[in-house]
């Protein structure tokens, strides 16, 4: 069943409900400078920009991960994992400096999120909106627009955790079932199929996308994780000095991406990695890649 869901996303179009995402609004005149301090990546300077960023501890460890969308110069929309809702809210609130004009609101329950993704996702969405969805229309990868879909005003983010063309559609929670019905109806002709988190995990493993809480933890920095492309060069963020030091001096451990030579077993995370009888590492997550038909793991 999971394999069929994965193939639908890779070959046609899939739909999943990720309303459980933690969602925050960060507003105020100092919102940009605040986010530049807590986020390792460069915060979008133009409205409609989206970035993925990690938030680090003073020791350089990866405390949190979120997508940051700029809606206006004093208004940002942040998304992180469902399990991190209170954790990330606390982290953000506790790092507001004295006198900073910044407000953080937890709006997780206000917005529902439907993800439509796969090579035919644009055709499905185009049947329900007048908005331009192509690159030449300005709706490029890692950008966001406020559009109307099936008569519902929503925030559409062109991002994907499964490595396919796709959009996250963020609408008022009370409109979610109406939007879901419209997408399923428009997707009938394209073989739309619902997919769940087992499929999502398989799909992200095939693309070597790392997960917060498994690959990305406070025990390692962006250097060990091979994620320096998410750290802005000028620094200025919490933990930047540690990241620069590790980058210069080198680190003793590295996160690696593996194919496992096994036909009837897949790692799930926390299995020892052996070189003969010697333990040389530990897996962080793993599973079967249904599209590539290989057992995959991070370690």
C-alpha angles and dihedrals in degrees: 000000000000090000091055090051091050093049091050090056094045096044108026128354138309135194128206136170113235097167087132089075111120108246130194138176116215112195140166141081091284096045094108097049090044092053092045087058098048097036121072093204125069110274113231111269094193128060111256093033120130128194135176111228140176122218114218137206121237085261090058096252120143106256100167143356127209144159111241119206122188112219095168137345090273099030127073131172117212129193129190139159122305092238090054098055100113094027094057094040089055092046092053096044094046092055097056104117126229110281095008115143095227131129123188117197126187104223098166093127095045098066132049119205128212119183117208111186143158136080092295097044093102092057091050093049093043090061089062104041142046091212118113109250102181129097090248089055088059096255095124133164112291095019134114136210136181104237140157118249120182088347092306121120109225147151112257117199118190098215133118137197091190097057098245136109106281152127137231108220113205112193136160107287092240090060096050100097091047091053091046092053092050093050094048091049094047090046097053093091090051098050095253115191133185115241132193140210095277087060092043091054091050092048095049091048089055088056093045091239110164123228129226111241093023110046095009113056141141088263092073138037131221087271096062089041092054088235102125090126085074093057116085114233100231092056117206094145128110109279095016094126092056092048091051092047093050091046090055099039099036129233132254097227133047134191110239134191116225144188109215118220096224133113101193107029137055130194116244099188135285095051114136118251111222136202098194103307095337121100106226101166150337133250117245098194140338148162145153120303101218095190096048093033094225136120108245136191146168117222 
